[in-house]
Amino acid sequence: MWGDIIVGLLIAAMAAGAVIKIVSEKRKGSKCIGCPYSKDCSKRQGR
């Protein structure tokens, strides 16, 4: 029972971390999250 709760909490924490990462990158203006060229690529220039 405790194992199930711990696993559930870990999965929830990973999902929350992913959402926080996506939101923070979008606020910075990144179009392609995780891409090293996301601030310089052609998608950012409106193409």
Contacts in CASP RR format, 6 or more apart in sequence:
PFRMAT RR
TARGET T0000
AUTHOR 0000-0000-0000
METHOD contacts of the structure
MODEL  1
MWGDIIVGLLIAAMAAGAVIKIVSEKRKGSKCIGCPYSKDCSKRQGR
21 33 0 8 1.000
22 33 0 8 1.000
25 33 0 8 1.000
25 34 0 8 1.000
25 38 0 8 1.000
26 33 0 8 1.000
29 39 0 8 1.000
29 44 0 8 1.000
30 38 0 8 1.000
30 39 0 8 1.000
31 38 0 8 1.000
31 41 0 8 1.000
31 43 0 8 1.000
31 44 0 8 1.000
32 38 0 8 1.000
32 41 0 8 1.000
32 43 0 8 1.000
35 41 0 8 1.000
38 44 0 8 1.000
END
